[in-house]
Amino acid sequence: MASVRITFLGTGAGACIHRAHTAIVLDCPDGTRLLLDASSGNSLLRNGAEAGMQAKDFHHVLISHNHADHIAGLNHLELVRGRAAPDAPALALHGTEESLEGVKRLCQATDRSLKIDQDGATNRFGRQAFQWLPADEGQRVELGATTHAVSAPVDHIGGAVCWRIESDGVAVVFSGDTRFSPNLVEAARGARLLIHEALTTESDRDLTYEVGHSTAADAGRAAALAGVEELVLTHISTLYHFDPQPLLDEAREHFQGPITVASDLYQLSVGTP
């Protein structure tokens, strides 16, 4: 049976004090390893090592948007990866033009040894560290022998997208940060798994929408409308870190399939019969 192994290296919202920021690894049946967002600081590397993953093991990053809690771990990843595997190909960064511009600004602000050009970033040793690979919304991005991804715009900030990854007939969709999004629902049609942010419950809906995020009810509605088989909630706030049950209860009011609230280092496999 073909299956995709999913490891959550970071599951916390931007202001969460108990979890690492968003970073998710997909290990696909054809051997392709994908990193969805890159957390912040060195938590990607720390939790990756805990899960048996080293910096040199990453080659492709799918970026949902350019907020710091989703991309600020890239410089740390590049630093360690460049030392551990100096002859490795540049880290391929896939995202919208706007998201990649945010990564460029981050590089310029935090590591002046990186030289930025139209193709990527070159490190202090003169080797290409990052490769910019702009992906238009709806464009099919080939990532492995049987693995590809397609993005769709969502409702968060300019350039923010969700990603649908398909490998050997298994489809996994990652919402990124978003308010309830009809585009996401369309992108997730019939997927095996939807990974959807759930910042709060409906009791705080107005504030949640004001900052461009979803409630657990929104995640449940999206999963039900898309007809996915399973839902995992992530991007968890400090308020629900110790007791995520209210998020589960609210999502279950709308979606009848299996629902899990992810935690850092949580793993699952999803596949086809």
VOPA-885307 format. One record per residue: x, y, z of N, C-alpha, C in turn; residue in one letter; residue number from 0. Coordinates in nm, 3 decimals. Layout:
REC        nX        nY        nZ       caX       caY       caZ        cX        cY        cZ   resn   resi
REC         X         Y         Z         X         Y         Z         X         Y         Z      A    NUM
...
//
This chain:
REC        nX        nY        nZ       caX       caY       caZ        cX        cY        cZ   resn   resi
REC     0.084    -0.119     0.000     0.000     0.000     0.000     0.088     0.124     0.000      M      0
REC     0.064     0.217    -0.092     0.135     0.344    -0.094     0.089     0.429     0.024      A      1
REC     0.185     0.491     0.092     0.146     0.576     0.205     0.243     0.693     0.216      S      2
REC     0.192     0.802     0.272     0.270     0.921     0.300     0.287     0.931     0.451      V      3
REC     0.411     0.945     0.495     0.441     0.959     0.637     0.452     1.107     0.668      R      4
REC     0.380     1.152     0.770     0.373     1.294     0.804     0.426     1.313     0.946      I      5
REC     0.520     1.406     0.960     0.580     1.437     1.089     0.563     1.585     1.117      T      6
REC     0.503     1.617     1.228     0.480     1.756     1.267     0.596     1.802     1.355      F      7
REC     0.682     1.887     1.299     0.796     1.940     1.376     0.759     2.067     1.452      L      8
REC     0.652     2.133     1.412     0.605     2.252     1.480     0.457     2.270     1.457      G      9
REC     0.381     2.294     1.563     0.235     2.299     1.552     0.175     2.422     1.621      T     10
REC     0.259     2.518     1.659     0.209     2.630     1.736     0.177     2.752     1.654      G     11
REC     0.078     2.828     1.699     0.048     2.958     1.640     0.162     3.055     1.671      A     12
REC     0.160     3.169     1.604     0.270     3.264     1.617     0.300     3.307     1.758      G     13
REC     0.197     3.319     1.843     0.217     3.365     1.980     0.219     3.250     2.081      A     14
REC     0.218     3.126     2.034     0.217     3.013     2.127     0.351     3.001     2.197      C     15
REC     0.350     2.982     2.329     0.474     2.975     2.406     0.513     2.832     2.441      I     16
REC     0.431     2.734     2.402     0.457     2.595     2.439     0.494     2.506     2.321      H     17
REC     0.479     2.554     2.200     0.502     2.472     2.082     0.595     2.545     1.985      R     18
REC     0.665     2.468     1.903     0.742     2.528     1.795     0.646     2.579     1.688      A     19
REC     0.694     2.671     1.607     0.612     2.725     1.499     0.602     2.626     1.384      H     20
REC     0.514     2.657     1.289     0.472     2.562     1.187     0.586     2.506     1.103      T     21
REC     0.597     2.374     1.102     0.687     2.300     1.013     0.639     2.156     1.008      A     22
REC     0.614     2.105     0.888     0.558     1.972     0.870     0.638     1.900     0.762      I     23
REC     0.673     1.775     0.786     0.750     1.697     0.690     0.662     1.588     0.631      V     24
REC     0.665     1.576     0.498     0.598     1.468     0.428     0.704     1.378     0.364      L     25
REC     0.704     1.251     0.401     0.789     1.152     0.337     0.701     1.069     0.245      D     26
REC     0.727     1.080     0.114     0.639     1.025     0.012     0.685     0.887    -0.034      C     27
REC     0.594     0.809    -0.094     0.628     0.672    -0.133     0.745     0.661    -0.230      P     28
REC     0.767     0.764    -0.312     0.878     0.758    -0.409     1.010     0.805    -0.351      D     29
REC     1.015     0.828    -0.219     1.138     0.871    -0.153     1.153     1.022    -0.142      G     30
REC     1.059     1.098    -0.198     1.066     1.244    -0.189     1.033     1.290    -0.048      T     31
REC     1.115     1.378     0.006     1.087     1.440     0.136     1.057     1.587     0.114      R     32
REC     0.943     1.632     0.166     0.900     1.770     0.152     0.887     1.835     0.290      L     33
REC     0.929     1.960     0.298     0.910     2.040     0.419     0.806     2.146     0.390      L     34
REC     0.697     2.145     0.467     0.593     2.247     0.453     0.617     2.354     0.558      L     35
REC     0.661     2.471     0.514     0.700     2.581     0.600     0.821     2.542     0.686      D     36
REC     0.884     2.642     0.749     1.015     2.619     0.809     1.027     2.671     0.950      A     37
REC     0.915     2.689     1.020     0.918     2.728     1.160     0.998     2.857     1.179      S     38
REC     1.054     2.877     1.297     1.135     2.995     1.326     1.249     2.953     1.417      S     39
REC     1.356     3.030     1.420     1.470     2.995     1.504     1.525     2.858     1.469      G     40
REC     1.577     2.787     1.569     1.635     2.656     1.542     1.543     2.541     1.583      N     41
REC     1.415     2.568     1.607     1.324     2.463     1.651     1.302     2.357     1.543      S     42
REC     1.307     2.399     1.415     1.299     2.302     1.306     1.412     2.201     1.318      L     43
REC     1.534     2.249     1.342     1.649     2.160     1.352     1.644     2.075     1.478      L     44
REC     1.604     2.134     1.589     1.597     2.061     1.715     1.495     1.949     1.709      R     45
REC     1.374     1.981     1.666     1.270     1.879     1.658     1.296     1.780     1.545      N     46
REC     1.359     1.830     1.438     1.396     1.740     1.330     1.494     1.635     1.379      G     47
REC     1.595     1.677     1.453     1.693     1.583     1.508     1.626     1.483     1.601      A     48
REC     1.530     1.532     1.679     1.456     1.442     1.770     1.382     1.335     1.691      E     49
REC     1.337     1.370     1.571     1.263     1.277     1.486     1.354     1.199     1.391      A     50
REC     1.487     1.216     1.407     1.581     1.143     1.323     1.606     1.207     1.188      G     51
REC     1.579     1.337     1.176     1.598     1.408     1.050     1.708     1.511     1.066      M     52
REC     1.801     1.513     0.972     1.911     1.607     0.974     1.892     1.715     0.868      Q     53
REC     1.959     1.826     0.884     1.945     1.937     0.789     1.976     1.893     0.646      A     54
REC     2.074     1.806     0.630     2.112     1.762     0.496     2.005     1.677     0.428      K     55
REC     1.903     1.633     0.506     1.797     1.549     0.451     1.688     1.628     0.379      D     56
REC     1.692     1.762     0.387     1.588     1.845     0.326     1.636     1.904     0.195      F     57
REC     1.550     1.896     0.094     1.584     1.947    -0.039     1.477     2.038    -0.098      H     58
REC     1.350     2.019    -0.057     1.239     2.098    -0.109     1.157     2.156     0.006      H     59
REC     1.127     2.286    -0.002     1.040     2.352     0.096     0.923     2.415     0.021      V     60
REC     0.801     2.382     0.063     0.681     2.447     0.011     0.639     2.553     0.112      L     61
REC     0.637     2.678     0.070     0.610     2.790     0.160     0.466     2.835     0.145      I     62
REC     0.395     2.845     0.257     0.255     2.888     0.251     0.242     3.040     0.244      S     63
REC     0.331     3.112     0.315     0.329     3.258     0.312     0.453     3.308     0.386      H     64
REC     0.473     3.439     0.387     0.603     3.488     0.436     0.600     3.549     0.576      N     65
REC     0.508     3.510     0.660     0.517     3.552     0.800     0.633     3.480     0.867      H     66
REC     0.698     3.550     0.960     0.824     3.501     1.018     0.809     3.367     1.088      A     67
REC     0.693     3.339     1.149     0.679     3.212     1.220     0.669     3.093     1.125      D     68
REC     0.669     3.120     0.993     0.663     3.013     0.893     0.790     3.004     0.809      H     69
REC     0.876     3.105     0.814     0.995     3.103     0.727     1.126     3.134     0.799      I     70
REC     1.120     3.181     0.923     1.242     3.232     0.987     1.339     3.122     1.030      A     71
REC     1.301     2.996     1.013     1.395     2.888     1.038     1.483     2.856     0.919      G     72
REC     1.456     2.919     0.804     1.531     2.885     0.683     1.679     2.917     0.694      L     73
REC     1.713     3.031     0.753     1.855     3.066     0.766     1.930     2.966     0.852      N     74
REC     1.868     2.920     0.961     1.931     2.820     1.047     1.947     2.688     0.971      H     75
REC     1.844     2.651     0.896     1.851     2.528     0.816     1.965     2.538     0.714      L     76
REC     1.977     2.650     0.647     2.081     2.668     0.545     2.220     2.663     0.608      E     77
REC     2.237     2.726     0.724     2.367     2.729     0.789     2.416     2.589     0.822      L     78
REC     2.330     2.509     0.885     2.369     2.374     0.926     2.380     2.282     0.805      V     79
REC     2.287     2.295     0.712     2.289     2.211     0.591     2.414     2.238     0.509      R     80
REC     2.451     2.366     0.496     2.568     2.401     0.417     2.697     2.345     0.473      G     81
REC     2.704     2.334     0.606     2.824     2.278     0.668     2.825     2.126     0.663      R     82
REC     2.706     2.065     0.680     2.698     1.920     0.683     2.709     1.859     0.543      A     83
REC     2.658     1.930     0.442     2.659     1.878     0.306     2.693     1.989     0.209      A     84
REC     2.820     2.035     0.210     2.857     2.152     0.130     2.839     2.135    -0.020      P     85
REC     2.836     2.011    -0.068     2.820     1.987    -0.210     2.677     1.955    -0.250      D     86
REC     2.583     1.964    -0.155     2.443     1.933    -0.185     2.385     2.042    -0.275      A     87
REC     2.285     2.006    -0.357     2.218     2.107    -0.438     2.155     2.215    -0.349      P     88
REC     2.132     2.331    -0.407     2.066     2.438    -0.332     1.930     2.392    -0.282      A     89
REC     1.892     2.444    -0.166     1.760     2.414    -0.111     1.655     2.480    -0.200      L     90
REC     1.564     2.401    -0.254     1.463     2.451    -0.347     1.345     2.508    -0.269      A     91
REC     1.319     2.637    -0.284     1.209     2.704    -0.215     1.097     2.732    -0.314      L     92
REC     0.982     2.670    -0.291     0.866     2.684    -0.379     0.761     2.771    -0.311      H     93
REC     0.715     2.873    -0.379     0.613     2.961    -0.323     0.574     3.066    -0.423      G     94
REC     0.480     3.149    -0.386     0.442     3.259    -0.474     0.554     3.362    -0.479      T     95
REC     0.550     3.446    -0.581     0.650     3.553    -0.592     0.653     3.637    -0.464      E     96
REC     0.536     3.667    -0.411     0.528     3.752    -0.291     0.591     3.683    -0.170      E     97
REC     0.565     3.552    -0.156     0.625     3.479    -0.045     0.777     3.474    -0.057      S     98
REC     0.826     3.450    -0.179     0.971     3.443    -0.198     1.037     3.579    -0.177      L     99
REC     0.968     3.687    -0.211     1.022     3.820    -0.182     1.039     3.838    -0.032      E    100
REC     0.946     3.784     0.046     0.959     3.790     0.191     1.079     3.713     0.241      G    101
REC     1.107     3.597     0.180     1.225     3.520     0.217     1.352     3.598     0.184      V    102
REC     1.354     3.663     0.069     1.471     3.744     0.031     1.496     3.855     0.133      K    103
REC     1.389     3.923     0.173     1.405     4.031     0.272     1.457     3.975     0.405      R    104
REC     1.407     3.858     0.443     1.454     3.794     0.566     1.604     3.764     0.556      L    105
REC     1.645     3.708     0.444     1.788     3.676     0.426     1.874     3.802     0.435      C    106
REC     1.829     3.907     0.369     1.907     4.031     0.369     1.916     4.092     0.507      Q    107
REC     1.810     4.076     0.587     1.807     4.137     0.719     1.883     4.057     0.824      A    108
REC     1.892     3.926     0.806     1.945     3.841     0.913     2.078     3.775     0.883      T    109
REC     2.120     3.774     0.756     2.249     3.710     0.723     2.311     3.784     0.605      D    110
REC     2.395     3.881     0.637     2.452     3.964     0.531     2.558     3.891     0.449      R    111
REC     2.595     3.771     0.492     2.691     3.694     0.413     2.623     3.629     0.293      S    112
REC     2.490     3.619     0.294     2.418     3.564     0.180     2.406     3.671     0.071      L    113
REC     2.437     3.633    -0.051     2.424     3.724    -0.164     2.301     3.683    -0.244      K    114
REC     2.209     3.778    -0.259     2.080     3.750    -0.323     2.086     3.790    -0.470      I    115
REC     2.037     3.701    -0.557     2.022     3.738    -0.697     1.889     3.683    -0.747      D    116
REC     1.865     3.693    -0.877     1.734     3.655    -0.930     1.709     3.505    -0.924      Q    117
REC     1.815     3.425    -0.911     1.800     3.280    -0.911     1.796     3.221    -0.771      D    118
REC     1.860     3.288    -0.675     1.864     3.232    -0.541     1.954     3.312    -0.450      G    119
REC     2.014     3.244    -0.353     2.105     3.307    -0.258     2.233     3.225    -0.251      A    120
REC     2.347     3.292    -0.255     2.478     3.228    -0.248     2.537     3.251    -0.111      T    121
REC     2.592     3.144    -0.050     2.643     3.157     0.086     2.787     3.208     0.089      N    122
REC     2.844     3.215     0.209     2.976     3.273     0.229     3.087     3.194     0.159      R    123
REC     3.058     3.070     0.121     3.157     2.987     0.053     3.142     2.992    -0.098      F    124
REC     3.051     3.078    -0.146     3.031     3.091    -0.289     2.943     2.983    -0.349      G    125
REC     2.874     2.906    -0.265     2.785     2.802    -0.315     2.641     2.850    -0.305      R    126
REC     2.559     2.806    -0.400     2.419     2.846    -0.397     2.349     2.775    -0.282      Q    127
REC     2.293     2.853    -0.191     2.227     2.797    -0.072     2.078     2.778    -0.096      A    128
REC     2.012     2.878    -0.156     1.869     2.872    -0.185     1.848     2.890    -0.335      F    129
REC     1.746     2.823    -0.385     1.702     2.844    -0.522     1.558     2.891    -0.518      Q    130
REC     1.529     3.010    -0.577     1.392     3.061    -0.581     1.317     2.990    -0.694      W    131
REC     1.204     2.929    -0.661     1.123     2.861    -0.761     0.980     2.910    -0.749      L    132
REC     0.951     3.027    -0.809     0.815     3.081    -0.802     0.714     2.984    -0.862      P    133
REC     0.604     2.967    -0.794     0.497     2.878    -0.842     0.369     2.958    -0.850      A    134
REC     0.318     2.974    -0.971     0.190     3.042    -0.988     0.079     2.957    -0.927      D    135
REC    -0.024     3.024    -0.879    -0.138     2.952    -0.822    -0.198     2.861    -0.928      E    136
REC    -0.214     2.734    -0.893    -0.268     2.636    -0.986    -0.163     2.566    -1.071      G    137
REC    -0.039     2.611    -1.064     0.069     2.550    -1.142     0.111     2.418    -1.079      Q    138
REC     0.126     2.315    -1.161     0.172     2.185    -1.112     0.323     2.189    -1.094      R    139
REC     0.369     2.159    -0.972     0.511     2.160    -0.938     0.557     2.016    -0.923      V    140
REC     0.647     1.970    -1.012     0.698     1.834    -1.006     0.808     1.827    -0.900      E    141
REC     0.794     1.731    -0.808     0.886     1.722    -0.695     0.957     1.588    -0.684      L    142
REC     0.903     1.486    -0.744     0.961     1.353    -0.740     0.903     1.269    -0.851      G    143
REC     0.946     1.144    -0.860     0.901     1.057    -0.969     0.750     1.046    -0.976      A    144
REC     0.685     1.039    -0.859     0.539     1.028    -0.857     0.478     1.130    -0.762      T    145
REC     0.550     1.238    -0.734     0.503     1.339    -0.638     0.497     1.475    -0.704      T    146
REC     0.385     1.544    -0.686     0.373     1.681    -0.734     0.286     1.760    -0.637      H    147
REC     0.288     1.891    -0.652     0.209     1.978    -0.565     0.147     2.090    -0.648      A    148
REC     0.034     2.139    -0.600    -0.035     2.252    -0.662    -0.083     2.343    -0.550      V    149
REC    -0.068     2.474    -0.569    -0.112     2.569    -0.467    -0.240     2.639    -0.510      S    150
REC    -0.310     2.694    -0.411    -0.430     2.774    -0.437    -0.432     2.890    -0.338      A    151
REC    -0.478     3.007    -0.380    -0.478     3.122    -0.289    -0.576     3.105    -0.174      P    152
REC    -0.536     3.153    -0.057    -0.623     3.151     0.060    -0.633     3.292     0.118      V    153
REC    -0.713     3.307     0.223    -0.749     3.438     0.275    -0.671     3.467     0.403      D    154
REC    -0.547     3.516     0.386    -0.465     3.550     0.503    -0.392     3.681     0.476      H    155
REC    -0.279     3.674     0.406    -0.209     3.793     0.359    -0.181     3.775     0.210      I    156
REC    -0.134     3.879     0.146    -0.102     3.870     0.004    -0.002     3.759    -0.023      G    157
REC    -0.029     3.677    -0.123     0.061     3.569    -0.160     0.043     3.442    -0.081      G    158
REC    -0.047     3.440     0.018    -0.067     3.319     0.099    -0.141     3.213     0.019      A    159
REC    -0.096     3.088     0.034    -0.158     2.977    -0.040    -0.174     2.856     0.052      V    160
REC    -0.261     2.765     0.008    -0.263     2.629     0.059    -0.189     2.542    -0.043      C    161
REC    -0.150     2.423    -0.002    -0.081     2.330    -0.092    -0.152     2.195    -0.093      W    162
REC    -0.174     2.142    -0.214    -0.221     2.004    -0.229    -0.105     1.923    -0.285      R    163
REC    -0.064     1.823    -0.208     0.046     1.736    -0.249    -0.012     1.600    -0.282      I    164
REC     0.026     1.546    -0.398    -0.019     1.413    -0.438     0.102     1.326    -0.468      E    165
REC     0.101     1.203    -0.413     0.210     1.109    -0.437     0.152     0.968    -0.441      S    166
REC     0.173     0.900    -0.553     0.123     0.762    -0.571    -0.025     0.749    -0.534      D    167
REC    -0.104     0.846    -0.574    -0.248     0.839    -0.551    -0.295     0.886    -0.415      G    168
REC    -0.203     0.931    -0.329    -0.239     0.982    -0.196    -0.232     1.134    -0.199      V    169
REC    -0.341     1.201    -0.160    -0.346     1.347    -0.161    -0.353     1.400    -0.018      A    170
REC    -0.262     1.491     0.013    -0.258     1.559     0.144    -0.264     1.708     0.118      V    171
REC    -0.350     1.778     0.190    -0.366     1.923     0.171    -0.332     1.995     0.301      V    172
REC    -0.253     2.101     0.288    -0.209     2.184     0.400    -0.266     2.324     0.381      F    173
REC    -0.343     2.371     0.478    -0.414     2.498     0.462    -0.323     2.619     0.469      S    174
REC    -0.205     2.607     0.537    -0.133     2.729     0.573    -0.220     2.809     0.668      G    175
REC    -0.194     2.938     0.680    -0.278     3.025     0.762    -0.387     3.085     0.676      D    176
REC    -0.511     3.081     0.725    -0.621     3.134     0.645    -0.748     3.148     0.728      T    177
REC    -0.833     3.241     0.688    -0.971     3.237     0.729    -1.038     3.124     0.651      R    178
REC    -1.166     3.094     0.681    -1.237     2.994     0.600    -1.225     3.033     0.453      F    179
REC    -1.185     2.937     0.369    -1.153     2.968     0.231    -1.219     2.872     0.134      S    180
REC    -1.311     2.920     0.049    -1.368     2.834    -0.055    -1.262     2.779    -0.149      P    181
REC    -1.155     2.855    -0.173    -1.047     2.804    -0.259    -0.982     2.681    -0.196      N    182
REC    -0.965     2.684    -0.066    -0.909     2.569     0.004    -1.001     2.448    -0.009      L    183
REC    -1.130     2.470     0.007    -1.226     2.360    -0.006    -1.212     2.294    -0.143      V    184
REC    -1.203     2.375    -0.247    -1.189     2.319    -0.382    -1.057     2.244    -0.396      E    185
REC    -0.951     2.299    -0.342    -0.820     2.234    -0.352    -0.817     2.101    -0.278      A    186
REC    -0.898     2.088    -0.174    -0.896     1.968    -0.089    -0.997     1.862    -0.132      A    187
REC    -1.069     1.882    -0.240    -1.172     1.788    -0.281    -1.117     1.646    -0.288      R    188
REC    -1.179     1.557    -0.209    -1.145     1.416    -0.215    -1.009     1.378    -0.160      G    189
REC    -0.943     1.469    -0.089    -0.809     1.438    -0.037    -0.817     1.334     0.075      A    190
REC    -0.709     1.262     0.088    -0.701     1.163     0.196    -0.693     1.232     0.332      R    191
REC    -0.621     1.345     0.338    -0.600     1.416     0.465    -0.599     1.566     0.442      L    192
REC    -0.666     1.639     0.530    -0.658     1.785     0.534    -0.592     1.826     0.665      L    193
REC    -0.482     1.899     0.654    -0.414     1.959     0.770    -0.457     2.105     0.773      I    194
REC    -0.536     2.144     0.872    -0.598     2.276     0.872    -0.571     2.348     1.002      H    195
REC    -0.539     2.475     0.993    -0.519     2.555     1.113    -0.649     2.570     1.190      E    196
REC    -0.638     2.581     1.323    -0.754     2.603     1.409    -0.706     2.684     1.529      A    197
REC    -0.707     2.815     1.513    -0.650     2.902     1.616    -0.735     2.906     1.741      L    198
REC    -0.869     2.911     1.725    -0.959     2.927     1.839    -1.089     2.852     1.812      T    199
REC    -1.184     2.872     1.903    -1.321     2.826     1.881    -1.408     2.945     1.839      T    200
REC    -1.533     2.914     1.810    -1.627     3.017     1.763    -1.649     3.128     1.865      E    201
REC    -1.620     3.100     1.991    -1.639     3.203     2.094    -1.548     3.324     2.070      S    202
REC    -1.438     3.301     1.998    -1.345     3.411     1.967    -1.337     3.435     1.816      D    203
REC    -1.446     3.407     1.747    -1.444     3.412     1.600    -1.407     3.550     1.547      R    204
REC    -1.464     3.656     1.602    -1.440     3.790     1.546    -1.292     3.827     1.552      D    205
REC    -1.229     3.803     1.666    -1.086     3.832     1.679    -1.004     3.743     1.588      L    206
REC    -1.044     3.617     1.577    -0.973     3.522     1.492    -0.976     3.567     1.347      T    207
REC    -1.091     3.607     1.300    -1.104     3.654     1.161    -1.026     3.785     1.141      Y    208
REC    -1.026     3.867     1.244    -0.957     3.996     1.233    -0.808     3.977     1.206      E    209
REC    -0.750     3.869     1.259    -0.607     3.845     1.238    -0.581     3.741     1.128      V    210
REC    -0.686     3.707     1.053    -0.669     3.625     0.934    -0.658     3.476     0.958      G    211
REC    -0.727     3.426     1.059    -0.717     3.284     1.093    -0.854     3.217     1.099      H    212
REC    -0.853     3.087     1.129    -0.975     3.006     1.129    -1.006     2.955     1.270      S    213
REC    -1.132     2.927     1.291    -1.175     2.856     1.411    -1.176     2.706     1.383      T    214
REC    -1.191     2.627     1.488    -1.202     2.482     1.469    -1.327     2.447     1.389      A    215
REC    -1.433     2.526     1.407    -1.554     2.504     1.328    -1.527     2.525     1.180      A    216
REC    -1.450     2.626     1.146    -1.414     2.650     1.006    -1.339     2.530     0.949      D    217
REC    -1.246     2.477     1.027    -1.170     2.360     0.981    -1.263     2.242     0.957      A    218
REC    -1.355     2.219     1.050    -1.451     2.110     1.033    -1.540     2.129     0.912      G    219
REC    -1.585     2.252     0.890    -1.669     2.279     0.773    -1.592     2.256     0.644      R    220
REC    -1.469     2.303     0.641    -1.387     2.285     0.520    -1.367     2.137     0.490      A    221
REC    -1.337     2.058     0.593    -1.317     1.914     0.574    -1.442     1.847     0.522      A    222
REC    -1.558     1.884     0.579    -1.684     1.823     0.536    -1.719     1.861     0.393      A    223
REC    -1.705     1.988     0.360    -1.740     2.033     0.225    -1.647     1.974     0.120      L    224
REC    -1.521     1.953     0.156    -1.423     1.898     0.062    -1.434     1.747     0.049      A    225
REC    -1.501     1.683     0.144    -1.515     1.538     0.138    -1.385     1.464     0.166      G    226
REC    -1.300     1.520     0.253    -1.175     1.452     0.286    -1.203     1.335     0.379      V    227
REC    -1.106     1.245     0.391    -1.124     1.129     0.478    -1.087     1.159     0.623      E    228
REC    -0.992     1.249     0.644    -0.940     1.272     0.779    -0.895     1.416     0.793      E    229
REC    -0.905     1.468     0.916    -0.869     1.606     0.946    -0.770     1.611     1.061      L    230
REC    -0.663     1.688     1.044    -0.570     1.716     1.154    -0.567     1.866     1.177      V    231
REC    -0.585     1.906     1.301    -0.583     2.048     1.338    -0.444     2.086     1.385      L    232
REC    -0.399     2.204     1.344    -0.267     2.252     1.384    -0.272     2.404     1.400      T    233
REC    -0.153     2.467     1.420    -0.144     2.612     1.445    -0.222     2.646     1.572      H    234
REC    -0.188     2.577     1.679    -0.262     2.581     1.805    -0.213     2.696     1.893      I    235
REC    -0.306     2.766     1.955    -0.269     2.878     2.043    -0.234     2.827     2.182      S    236
REC    -0.170     2.914     2.259    -0.136     2.880     2.397    -0.260     2.839     2.475      T    237
REC    -0.372     2.905     2.449    -0.496     2.881     2.522    -0.539     2.735     2.517      L    238
REC    -0.511     2.666     2.405    -0.560     2.529     2.387    -0.447     2.426     2.390      Y    239
REC    -0.327     2.469     2.428    -0.215     2.375     2.427    -0.239     2.258     2.523      H    240
REC    -0.275     2.285     2.645    -0.291     2.180     2.745    -0.425     2.109     2.735      F    241
REC    -0.525     2.175     2.683    -0.657     2.113     2.669    -0.716     2.146     2.532      D    242
REC    -0.683     2.066     2.430    -0.735     2.092     2.295    -0.876     2.038     2.273      P    243
REC    -0.936     1.980     2.377    -1.067     1.916     2.358    -1.173     2.010     2.300      Q    244
REC    -1.178     2.139     2.342    -1.278     2.227     2.280    -1.262     2.240     2.129      P    245
REC    -1.138     2.236     2.079    -1.116     2.241     1.934    -1.172     2.115     1.868      L    246
REC    -1.145     1.999     1.927    -1.197     1.873     1.873    -1.349     1.871     1.874      L    247
REC    -1.407     1.910     1.986    -1.553     1.907     1.998    -1.618     1.995     1.893      D    248
REC    -1.562     2.114     1.872    -1.624     2.206     1.777    -1.608     2.155     1.634      E    249
REC    -1.492     2.105     1.599    -1.472     2.053     1.463    -1.565     1.935     1.437      A    250
REC    -1.589     1.851     1.539    -1.675     1.734     1.522    -1.821     1.769     1.502      R    251
REC    -1.859     1.891     1.534    -1.997     1.934     1.506    -2.022     1.944     1.356      E    252
REC    -1.914     1.950     1.278    -1.926     1.971     1.133    -1.869     1.857     1.049      H    253
REC    -1.770     1.785     1.103    -1.703     1.680     1.026    -1.710     1.549     1.103      F    254
REC    -1.755     1.443     1.036    -1.779     1.316     1.103    -1.662     1.219     1.094      Q    255
REC    -1.560     1.250     1.015    -1.445     1.161     1.003    -1.349     1.176     1.119      G    256
REC    -1.238     1.101     1.115    -1.137     1.110     1.222    -1.076     1.251     1.229      P    257
REC    -1.061     1.301     1.352    -1.000     1.432     1.375    -0.895     1.419     1.485      I    258
REC    -0.780     1.481     1.462    -0.673     1.483     1.561    -0.622     1.625     1.576      T    259
REC    -0.584     1.662     1.697    -0.510     1.786     1.718    -0.362     1.748     1.724      V    260
REC    -0.284     1.796     1.629    -0.142     1.761     1.623    -0.067     1.827     1.738      A    261
REC     0.041     1.763     1.778     0.137     1.820     1.872     0.275     1.805     1.812      S    262
REC     0.372     1.878     1.863     0.507     1.868     1.811     0.557     1.724     1.821      D    263
REC     0.613     1.674     1.710     0.667     1.540     1.693     0.559     1.433     1.672      L    264
REC     0.433     1.475     1.659     0.327     1.380     1.624     0.351     1.328     1.483      Y    265
REC     0.330     1.198     1.462     0.346     1.136     1.332     0.225     1.052     1.297      Q    266
REC     0.194     1.046     1.169     0.093     0.953     1.120     0.125     0.919     0.976      L    267
REC     0.070     0.807     0.930     0.082     0.767     0.790    -0.057     0.758     0.730      S    268
REC    -0.071     0.808     0.609    -0.197     0.798     0.538    -0.169     0.738     0.401      V    269
REC    -0.261     0.654     0.355    -0.236     0.589     0.227    -0.363     0.546     0.157      G    270
REC    -0.343     0.466     0.053    -0.453     0.412    -0.024    -0.460     0.262     0.001      T    271
REC    -0.580     0.204    -0.007    -0.593     0.058     0.016    -0.509    -0.020    -0.084      P    272
//
